[in-house]
Amino acid sequence: MRLRRSLTTVVGLAAATALTLAGCASSSEPGSADASPEETSGAAGGATDEFPITIEHAFGETVVEAEPERVATWGWGSTEAAVAAGVYPVAVAEQVWTVGEDALLPWVEEAYDEAGVEHPVILSDPEGGATVPYEEFVEVAPDLIVAPYSGLTQEQYDLLSEIAPVVAYPEAPWQTEWDDIITITADSLGRSAAGEQVVADIEQYLADEAAAHPEFEGVTFAAIVDSPSEGLVYVYDSVDPRAGFLEGLGLEIAPAVSELSPGDGSFFYTLSYEELDKLESDVIVSYTYTEEQAAELPTKPELQALPAVADGKVVQQVGQVPVSAVSPPTALSVTWPDGMPALVDSLAEVLG
């Protein structure tokens, strides 16, 4: 209750400040509280759907009464989905692990620069969504917060909803399929047709790559991250969107991935090095953060228990930014050269 009272106070102060600024301002600029819809959202062409629009999600439903003019995104992938649909958010969650503080993902920065749109406010997110910078959201004054692939809790959702309507994930945190991230975002912006086209284009890209690489068909995979400091391996479960993209290339998630899963609703689980012999698959797809780890991984003694590693069937995506481009891919990172194209080339090299 203390947090809720504090937030309500901040909201009131922000509203008073906004009124003062509106009375004094003589000009507007992108990202400012008095900017025009075109300047603030960077919208290209406007919405095509009729408002109000109702979006159902895990916390109930959200009604978007009119075309959003100041969109904020939270979590992963919704920024790219909005941009791909023609809307440039005024505020986005920072990605500290990938690019550090106060920086944009490269494919996002390129999109804003190519469109000539001022860069968005970067919302503090040092803990990957565990905490939410409510006051920063208040200062940005969004009229819609889009977070279909995030870890929002009920309390976080409720508090954010005091600031603006919030579109959350459909069922569980961090488990939204890649195409749903795009369509939910586009639907909430009144641009369902644009979202459907983005999904169709990505599906065509995957289909073209699958056709170009018949050696992928039916190959079973397990997607992992090795954690030497913990003496275990993280395994992405079948519900994770990373699996969906790889399946789009013609691969199949190994039955062992589901059989070993604890089924606790998480998008990943862990296996100790002593359990790795149970994770049977034709190929291992490893998201590896450094070149040093990448060089060691194929011959690392502990990982030889993985049948695919012992067989030399290891595909690695290396580097924090390249890993982020495919883990999971987004509407803008799919065709980023060091993203899926690089991963496809690595798969072809190992499986061909």
N, C-alpha and C positions, 0 to 999 in steps of 0.2 A: 504493500500500500504506500510506503514511503516513496518508492520509485515512481509510482503512478502520480502521486501528488506533485513530485518534483517535475515530472514531464509536463503535467498540465500547466504548471507555473511557467515553464519555459515556452510552451506553445502560446500562452497568453502574451508574454513579453515579446515573442517573435512577431505576433500579429500586430501589436502596437507599433513595433519598429517598422514593419512593412508599410503600415499606414503613413507613418511619418516620412519614410523614404518616397512613397508615392506622391506625397504632397510637395516634396522638394525637388524631385528629379525633373530634369528638362530634356533628357535624352535617355535612350535605352541601349544596352549592349547585350550580346549573347550571354546567357547565364545570370543576368540580373533579374531582380524580382519584378521589374516593370517592362521586361522585354516582350516583344510580340510573339505569338505562337510560332511563326516561322523561324524567328531567331532563337527561341529557347529550345524548341524540340528539334530543330533542323529538319523538319518534316519535308518530304519530297512528294508533292502531289496531293496530300491530305488523305483522310480516312475514306474508305469505300463502304463501310458497314454503317448501319443505322444504330444510333444510340437511343436509349441506354442499352448497355451490354452487360450481361450477367455471366460471371465466370465462377464455376463451382470448383472448390478445392478442399483440401484436407480439413480446413478450419471452418467450412461452411460455404458461403458464397459472397462474392464481391460484385457490387453494381458500379459500373463506370458510367456516370450520368451523361457525360459529354466527351468529345474528343480531347484527350489529354494534351496539355500544352507544355507541361514541365514534368518529364518522366525521370524517375530515379530507378536504378536497378540494383539488385542485391544478389549475392551468390555468384554463380558461374553460368555463363552462356547467354543470359538474358540481354546483356548489353549488345552482344553481337547479333542476336536475334532481332532486337529492335532496329539496329542500324540496317540490317539486311532487308527489313520491311520498310525502310525509309524514314525512321525516326532516330534522331541522335539524342540520347539521354543527356540531361544537364548534370547528373551526378551518377557515379558508378562506384562499386566497391573496389578498393585497392587489392592488388594481388601481390602481397609482400613476398611470398615464397618464390614467385616466378620472376618478377622484375624489380622488387624492392619497393620502398616507400615513394609515394608521389610520382609514380610512373604508370604509363598505360601499357597494356599488352601491345606488342608491335603491330599486329593486324588491326587492332582497334585504333591506334594512333594513325596508321596509314589511312584508314577509312575516313576519319575526321579531317585529316589534312587534305586528302583528295577532294572532299566535298567542300572544303573551305569553311568548316564549322569550328568554332572555338572549342577547345578541349573542355571536357566536363570537369566538374569538381570531383576530386577523388576522396571517397568516404573511408575513414580509417577502419581497417579490418585486420589487425595484427594477429588475431586468433582464428582466422578462417571461419568466421560467422558465429563463434562461441559467444561473443558480445556484439552489441549493436550500438553504433554512435548516434543515439537518438537526437542529441542536440545538433549534430551536423545535419541530420535530415531536416530538422526544424529550420535551420538557417537557409537551406536550399529551397525550402517551400515547394516541394513537389505536389502535383495534383494526382499522381499515381505512382505507386511503388510496385515494381514487377520483380518477383522472386520465385519463379517456378522450379528452379534447381538450387536449393539452398537448405540450410539446416535450421530454419526458423522454428522456435518453440511457440507454444500457445501464448505464453506471456509476451514474447517478443512481437508476435503477430498483433496481439491486442494493443500493445503500446504504440507500435508503428501505425496502427489503424486510427489512433487519435490524431496523427499527423496528416495522413492521406489514405485513400483506399489502397489495400494491399492485395496483390494476386500472389497466392502461395502455390506450393506444389500440390499435385492432384491426390497423392496418397501418402507417401512417406518421404522424409528428408533425404536428399542426395540420391534419389532413385528414379528421377524422371527421365524417360527415354529422350534421346536427342531430338527426335522429330516433335515430340510433345513440348519440349522447351521452346521450340520455334513457333509452333502453332498457338500455344497458350499465350506467348508474348504478343504475337501478331493479332490474335483475336482480341486481347485486352486493349489494343491500340486502335481497334476498328479497321484492321488491315488483314483480314483473314485470307483474302485472295493472294496477297503478297506473301504471307506465310506459307500457304500451300505451294506457291511457285518455288520458294526457296527450298522447301523439302523435296519437291519433285526434281529440282536441279541437282541436289546432293544425291538423291537416290539414283539419278542417271549417271552421275560421276562414279558412284560405287559400282553400278551395273557395268559401266564401260571398263572399269579396272578389272572386275571379275571376268569379263569376257576376254580381256587381254591376257589374263593369267589363269588359264584353265587348271594349272597345277595347284591352285588354291582350293579347288572344289573338294569339299568333304574332309579337309585336313582339320584335325582337332587341335585346339589350342587352350592354353592356360595363361592368363595375363597376370604378371606378378611384379612386385617390388621387393628386392632383397634389402634386408636391414641388418647389416653385420653387427652393429652396436647392440642390437637386441637379440641376436642369435635366432632370427626367425624370418619368414617370408610372408609378405602381405599378398593375398590372393583376391583378385576382383571377382565378385560373385556374378552369377548369370543375370541378375537384375540390373547390373551396372551398364550404363550407356556405352562404355568402352567396348563391351562385348557386342552390342548391337552393330557398331560400326565394322568390327572385324567380320561379323557374320554377313554384313552387306557385301563383303568382298568374296564370299563363297566359303569361308572357313566355318567351322562348327565348334562351339564351346565344348570342351571335353566333359564327358559324363562325370568324371571324378570331381570336377569343380563343384557341381551341385551335390554330389554324394557326400563330400567332406564338409559342406557348408553347415554351420550350426542352425541356419534358418532363423536367425534372431532379427531379421529385418534390416541388417546393415548391408551396405553395398560392397563390403570386403570382410575377410576374416584372416586370421593368421595361422600359420603352421610353423612349428619348431623345426629346426634342421633335422631332428631325428624322425620327423614324420613325412619328409619330402618324398620318400619312395612311393607314397600312396597317391601322389598327384600325377597320374599318368595322362600323357597327351602326346600328340605327334610333334608339336612344336611349343616352345615357351616364348611368349612375347614379354620381354622385360623392359620396364620403364626405368632407365638407369640415369642417375643424376650427374655423374662426373665421368670424364674420360678414363680416369684411373680405375674406377669401379668397372667400367665397361671392358677394360683390358683384362681385368682379373676374373670377371664373372664366368666365362666359358670353361676355365680350368680350376675354378675354386673348388677345393676338396669337398666342402660341405654340400655344395650344390650338385655334385655328381650323383647324389641320391635321386635327383629328378631324372626320370628315364630320358626325357627329351634332351636334357643337358648332356647326359652321358653319351647320347647318340649324336651330339654335335648340332642339334636342331634348336638353335637359340637365335632369336631375332631381338635386337636391342634398338630402342629409341633413346638417344643419348643427349643429355643436357636439359637444364631446367625449362628453358623456353620451348625447345622442340618437344619435350615430354608434355608440357602444358598444352601444346597445339593439338595433341591427340588424346589427351587424358582428362576428360573426353573431348573430342573435337567439338567445335562450335560452328555456327553459321558462317563465320568469317575465316576460321582457321583451317577448315577442311582442305582447301587447295593452297594454303600457305606453303611455299616450297619446302621448308624444313619440317612440315607437319606430315599429313597423310601421304603426300607423294614420296617423301623420304622413307616412311614406314613401308609403303608398298614396295619400293625398290629393295629394301632389306628383306622383306618376305620373299620376293622373287629370287633374290640371290641365294637364300637359304633353302627354299623349297624347289627351286628350278634345277 
